[in-house]
Amino acid sequence: MLNFDYLDEEPRYHNVFKVLNIVSHKSYFEDFELHFIELNKFNDGKSPIKTALERWITFLKKAHRYDGIALPSELSIEPAIEKAFHSLSVLSLDKEEREINEVRR
């Protein structure tokens, strides 16, 4: 994931690359892919969030805006994002608040 534009000629925010032999042009690694996700190219709020990838990108781009109390419903349908949100909330606490949180758990 990149927080800057790397592939200037590509307008898409998510590009997938595969490895191939430069002489034979054969791909021997069908399961090996390199995904470039350029956060700046993602259409923030211009269209509804439909996929898990779009939910994760939205969370990563806006996590600093969430108040620590509630995650937007469109993101909370992903259990892993709920877990990441909770972890981020705990990490954002000061030392004393973290200790109180540990005692509660």
N, C-alpha and C positions, 0 to 999 in steps of 0.2 A: 504494500500500500504506500502510495506516495502522496505527500501533501504539496506537490508541485507538478507542473506539466512536464513530462519527460518525452512523450511521443508527440511532437508538435503536428506531424502530418496526420495523426489519427484523431478524429473528433470524438470517438467513443471513450467513455470513462473506464471501460473494462475491455482489455485486449488480452488474448491468449496466444501464446507462442509454443511451438513444439520443436523438439531437437531433431535434426536430421544430419546425415552424412553429407558434407559439402561436395563430395565428388560424385557419389552415386545418387544423391538426393533421396535415399531411403531413410525411413524413420524406424529405428530399432527400439525406441522407447515410447511405445504407444501411451503408457500411463504417466509419462513425465511431461508436465506442462509448466510453463512459467506464466503466471497471471500478473498483469500490470493493472492496478486499480488506481486511477488518478483522481483523487478526491475533488480537486478543483473543477473537473469536468462534469461532475455529478449534478444533475438538475435538481437542486434543493427546492422542494416544495412546488415545483412546476407541474408535477404529475403525481398521481397517487402512488404510494409505496405498495408494491405488489410482491416482491420476492424477498427471500431471506437476505440476499446480498444487499439489496436496497435498504433493508432495515438496519443491517450492520453498518453500512456506510453512513446512514443518517445518525445512528448512535455515536459513531466515532467522531463525526464532524460536530455534533451538538452536545456531547456529553458534558462539556463545561457549563452549559446553560441550564441543565436540569438542577432543580433545587434540592435534590436528595430525598424528597418525600414521595414523589410520584413520577413514574416513567410514563410517557405518552402511550395510550392504549395500542396504537399501531405498532409500537415496538415491543410492548410487553407480551405479545403473543409468542415471542421467541423465548423459550425458557433459558437459553444460554445468554441472551441479552439481559434478562432479568438478573441472572447470576452475576454477570459482569457489572451491571448497575449497582448491585448490592456491594460488591467488592470495591468498586470505585468510591461509593459512599463511605465505607469503612476507612479506606485509605485517605480520604479527605479530612477525617477527624484529626483533631490535635492529639497529643500524647495522652493527656488525661481522659479525653473522651474515648480513645481507643482502649485504654485500660478498663474503663467502666463497661464498654461493650464486651470485652473479653470476659469480665466477671459475670455478666448477664448470660453469656453463652455457656 
